Amino acid sequence: MSARVRFVNAGKLYSQLKDELDAAYFDVMTHGDLIDRRHLRSFEQHLAEFVGTKYAVGLNSGYDALHVSLRAAGVGPGHEVIVPAHTFVATASAVVNVGARPVLVDVGADFNIDVGKVEEAVTPRTKAIIPVHLSGTMADMPSVMKLAERHGLAVVEDACQSLGASVDGRRAGSWGLTGCWSFYPFKILGGYGDGGAITTNDEAVARFARRIRYNGEDRETGEYHGHGFTCLLDNLQAAFLDVKLRHLPDWIRRRKALAARYRAGLEGIPGLLLPHYADPRFDHVYQNYTVRSDRGEAFSAHLREHGVEVLTQWRKPYYRHSALLLEDRGFPVTEAISREVCSLPMAVELDDAEVDFVIRTVRSFYGLEAAE
């Protein structure tokens, strides 16, 4: 059956912002400001201010943000980089594509890298660590930073799913050498096409990224500083993102309200784990509302069959794809998550009635009536 509740509804969100987004479009098009113009610079400034860093550099994707960050950190052939076993493949692919070797580490109950297991993975070849802040909540960055300092490692934050999240009031993307962002359309801050950025407090890193994103050229002097890439965030996407960024604080509050509604309707169901964590230092922004069902794919299939569009990331862990040539050192938590994971609809354009329908559908799977 067609979905009664969509996972996200980009058209509905556009209708809510139509006047602002249309104005941004016509401003860009009327002035012919298509590549590396004022809209990009405005968005970069506002993104840096939001994250709490000195600089932001717009790039073509979250992958490019990771790739450029690793190059800025001096990672290359002969090096190892620690990455979580439970994440999107791009995290490891960026390591491979700079000539280094990804070393995978299992995750904890919050889906993020288990810092307690990182120490045993460090070798003399380890150059960096990429903690991933998955689904809207951050990895344990105070512990990551202490470990990195102890071993002299660069820290590149894969924050693509957690814009606005924080630990101890300090936001994702402001802890490491860089924070890496994706503006893929279904992210908490999504464009109308792909996009990405890095945030950093290091002026040299920001300068390196601005040059390498445009074929190695310094756009002010025309001097080339090496062989670069073509991975610039285009001006039109930057204009749209700048509009949306103004709404992000309100959107985060709405996501938290939706998460609270889910919790009220689903808490206490045996065999269903909800993404609410006890540590008050961590501020979860709910990019995704990712639950774990001990009945695995049957749970997700029930929701789809009854009109609820869900996401299951990732049933097959990326290291099990033989073509990627990655070492499976045994990751029991990742394996369990992969069997059980299911993300329920979570988007600011959802209304309460849609969330209530999802709750009833989940409860019906477990043979329960709707919550009072």
C-alpha positions in Angstrom: 0.0 0.0 0.0 1.1 3.6 -0.5 2.5 5.3 2.6 0.0 7.1 4.8 2.9 8.6 6.8 6.0 9.3 4.8 9.4 9.2 6.3 9.9 12.8 5.1 7.8 15.0 2.9 10.0 17.5 1.1 7.2 19.0 -0.9 5.1 19.7 2.2 8.1 21.5 3.8 8.7 23.5 0.6 5.1 24.7 0.7 5.7 25.9 4.3 8.8 27.9 3.2 7.7 28.7 -0.3 7.9 32.5 -0.2 11.3 32.6 1.4 12.8 29.9 -0.9 11.3 31.4 -4.0 12.7 34.8 -3.1 16.2 33.2 -2.6 15.9 31.5 -6.0 14.9 34.6 -7.9 17.7 36.6 -6.1 20.3 34.2 -7.3 18.9 33.8 -10.8 18.2 37.5 -11.4 21.8 38.5 -10.4 23.4 35.5 -12.1 25.2 34.6 -8.9 25.8 30.9 -9.6 29.3 30.0 -8.4 31.2 31.2 -5.3 29.2 34.3 -4.7 27.7 36.2 -1.7 25.1 33.6 -0.9 27.8 31.0 -0.3 29.8 33.4 1.9 26.7 34.4 3.8 25.7 30.7 4.5 29.3 29.9 5.5 29.3 32.7 8.0 26.0 31.8 9.5 26.9 28.1 9.7 30.1 28.8 11.5 28.2 31.0 14.0 25.6 28.3 14.6 28.2 25.6 15.2 30.5 27.8 17.2 33.6 27.9 15.1 35.6 30.6 13.4 35.2 29.2 9.8 33.0 27.2 7.6 33.7 26.1 4.1 30.9 24.9 1.7 31.6 21.7 -0.2 29.7 19.5 -2.6 28.8 16.7 -0.1 29.4 15.2 3.3 31.8 12.8 1.7 33.8 15.7 0.3 33.9 17.2 3.8 35.4 14.0 5.1 37.9 13.6 2.2 39.1 17.2 2.4 39.4 17.0 6.2 41.6 14.0 6.1 43.9 15.6 3.5 44.0 18.7 5.6 45.1 16.5 8.6 47.9 15.1 6.5 46.4 11.6 6.4 47.7 9.5 3.5 49.4 6.2 2.5 50.8 4.2 5.4 48.4 5.7 7.9 45.5 4.2 9.8 42.3 5.9 10.8 39.8 4.6 13.4 36.2 4.7 12.3 33.0 3.1 13.8 31.7 -0.2 12.5 28.2 1.2 12.4 28.0 4.1 10.0 27.4 5.0 6.4 30.2 3.6 4.1 31.3 7.1 3.1 33.2 7.5 6.5 35.5 4.6 5.6 35.6 5.3 1.9 37.1 8.8 2.6 39.9 7.1 4.5 40.5 4.6 1.7 40.5 7.3 -1.0 43.3 9.2 0.6 45.4 6.0 0.6 45.0 5.2 4.3 43.5 2.1 6.0 40.3 2.3 8.0 40.4 0.4 11.3 36.9 -0.4 12.5 35.7 -0.3 16.2 32.4 -1.4 17.6 29.7 1.0 18.8 27.8 1.3 22.1 24.1 1.4 22.9 23.8 5.0 21.6 24.9 3.7 18.1 28.1 5.8 18.4 31.7 4.6 18.6 32.6 2.9 21.9 35.5 5.0 23.1 36.4 2.2 25.6 37.3 0.0 22.7 39.3 2.5 20.7 42.5 2.2 22.7 43.1 -1.4 21.7 42.8 -0.4 18.0 45.6 2.3 18.2 48.9 1.4 16.6 52.0 3.4 15.7 50.4 3.9 12.3 47.2 5.5 13.6 47.0 9.1 12.4 43.4 10.1 13.1 40.0 9.1 14.5 36.6 9.8 13.0 33.9 9.7 15.6 30.4 9.7 14.0 27.5 11.5 15.6 24.7 9.3 14.5 21.0 10.1 14.3 21.2 13.4 16.2 23.2 12.5 19.3 26.9 13.0 19.7 29.7 10.5 20.4 31.4 10.9 23.7 33.6 13.8 22.6 35.2 14.6 25.9 36.6 11.1 26.0 37.5 11.1 22.3 39.5 14.3 22.7 41.4 13.0 25.7 42.3 9.8 23.9 43.3 11.7 20.8 45.5 14.0 22.8 47.1 11.1 24.6 48.0 9.4 21.3 48.6 12.5 19.1 45.7 11.8 16.8 43.8 14.3 14.6 40.0 14.3 15.2 37.7 14.6 12.3 34.0 14.7 13.4 31.5 13.1 11.1 28.6 15.2 12.2 26.5 14.8 9.1 23.5 13.6 11.1 23.7 15.8 14.1 23.7 19.5 13.3 22.8 21.3 16.5 23.5 18.5 18.9 25.9 19.2 21.8 27.8 17.8 24.8 28.2 20.0 27.8 26.7 22.9 25.7 29.4 22.6 23.1 28.0 21.8 19.7 28.9 19.0 17.3 31.5 20.1 14.7 33.4 22.4 17.0 35.5 19.8 18.9 37.9 18.3 16.4 40.2 19.7 13.7 37.1 19.8 11.6 33.4 19.0 11.7 31.9 17.5 8.6 28.4 18.2 7.4 26.0 16.8 4.8 23.1 18.8 3.4 21.6 15.8 1.5 17.9 16.6 1.1 16.7 14.4 4.0 19.1 15.7 6.6 18.0 17.9 9.5 19.3 20.8 7.3 18.8 19.6 3.7 19.2 21.3 0.4 17.5 20.6 -3.0 20.4 18.5 -4.2 23.5 17.4 -2.5 25.8 19.6 -0.4 28.2 19.6 2.5 30.6 21.7 4.5 33.4 21.6 7.1 33.6 23.8 10.2 36.9 24.5 11.8 38.8 26.9 14.1 42.0 26.4 12.2 42.6 29.2 9.6 45.1 27.1 7.7 42.6 24.2 7.4 39.9 26.6 6.1 42.3 28.1 3.6 43.3 24.6 2.4 39.7 23.6 2.0 38.8 26.7 0.0 41.6 26.1 -2.4 41.3 22.3 -2.8 37.5 22.6 -3.5 38.2 24.7 -6.5 41.0 22.8 -8.3 43.7 24.0 -5.9 43.2 27.6 -6.9 43.3 30.6 -4.6 40.3 32.5 -6.1 41.6 35.9 -4.9 45.2 35.6 -6.4 44.7 33.1 -9.2 47.6 31.1 -7.8 47.4 27.3 -7.8 48.6 25.6 -4.6 48.4 22.0 -5.7 46.2 19.6 -7.6 42.7 19.9 -6.1 39.2 18.8 -6.8 35.9 20.3 -8.0 33.7 20.0 -4.9 32.4 23.5 -4.2 28.9 24.0 -2.7 27.0 25.8 -5.5 25.6 29.2 -4.8 21.9 28.3 -5.3 22.1 25.5 -2.7 23.8 27.8 -0.3 21.0 30.4 -0.7 18.4 27.7 0.1 20.4 26.4 3.0 20.8 29.9 4.4 17.0 30.3 4.4 16.5 27.0 6.2 19.3 27.6 8.7 17.2 30.5 10.1 14.5 28.0 11.0 16.7 25.3 12.4 16.4 26.2 16.1 12.6 26.0 15.9 12.9 22.8 13.9 15.0 21.2 16.6 12.4 22.1 19.2 9.7 20.5 17.0 11.8 17.4 16.6 12.2 17.1 20.4 8.5 17.5 20.8 7.8 14.7 18.3 10.4 12.5 20.1 8.6 13.1 23.4 5.3 12.2 21.8 6.8 8.9 20.5 8.2 8.2 23.9 4.9 8.8 25.7 3.2 6.3 23.3 5.9 3.6 23.0 7.8 3.6 26.3 7.7 0.3 28.2 6.9 -2.0 25.3 9.0 -5.2 25.9 11.5 -5.9 23.1 11.4 -2.3 21.8 14.3 0.1 22.7 13.8 3.8 22.2 16.5 6.4 21.5 16.4 8.2 24.8 19.6 8.3 26.8 20.1 9.2 30.5 23.2 11.4 30.4 22.0 15.0 30.7 25.2 16.4 29.2 24.1 15.2 25.8 21.5 17.2 23.8 19.8 14.9 21.2 18.3 16.8 18.2 16.6 13.7 16.7 17.8 13.7 13.1 16.3 10.2 13.2 14.1 8.5 15.7 15.8 5.2 15.6 14.4 2.3 17.6 15.5 -1.3 18.0 13.0 -4.1 17.8 14.0 -7.6 18.9 11.8 -8.9 16.1 13.9 -7.3 13.5 12.7 -7.1 9.9 9.3 -8.4 10.8 8.7 -5.2 12.8 9.8 -2.9 9.9 7.8 -4.9 7.4 4.7 -4.5 9.5 5.0 -0.8 9.6 5.5 -0.6 5.8 2.6 -2.9 5.1 0.4 -0.7 7.2 1.3 2.6 5.6 4.3 3.8 7.6 7.4 4.6 5.6 10.5 3.6 7.6 14.3 3.5 7.2 16.5 0.5 8.1 20.1 1.6 8.3 21.9 -0.7 7.8 20.7 -4.3 7.7 24.0 -5.4 6.1 26.9 -3.7 7.8 29.2 -2.1 5.3 32.2 -4.2 6.3 30.3 -7.3 5.1 30.4 -6.1 1.5 33.3 -8.1 0.2 34.2 -5.6 -2.6 35.1 -3.0 0.1 38.0 -5.2 1.4 37.5 -4.2 5.0 38.6 -6.2 8.0 35.8 -7.7 10.1 37.4 -8.0 13.6 34.1 -8.9 15.2 31.6 -6.3 16.2 28.7 -7.8 18.2 26.9 -4.6 19.0 26.9 -3.5 15.4 25.6 -6.9 14.3 22.8 -6.7 16.8 21.8 -3.2 15.8 21.8 -4.1 12.2 19.3 -6.9 12.8 17.0 -4.8 15.0 17.3 -1.2 13.7 14.3 0.8 12.4 14.0 4.6 12.0 10.4 5.9 12.4 9.2 9.0 10.5 10.8 12.1 12.1 10.6 15.4 10.2 9.3 18.9 11.1 6.5 18.7 8.6 4.9 15.7 10.4 1.8 16.6 12.3 0.7 15.1 15.6 -2.0 13.0 14.0 0.6 11.3 11.8 2.8 10.5 14.7 -0.1 9.1 16.6 -0.9 6.8 13.6 2.7 5.6 13.7 2.4 4.9 17.4 -0.8 2.9 16.9 0.8 0.9 14.2 3.8 0.1 16.3 1.6 -0.9 19.2 -0.5 -3.1 17.0 2.5 -5.1 16.0 3.0 -6.0 19.6 -0.7 -6.7 20.1 -1.3 -3.6 22.2 -4.1 -1.1 22.1 -3.4 2.5 21.6 -1.9 4.2 24.6 -4.2 6.3 26.8 
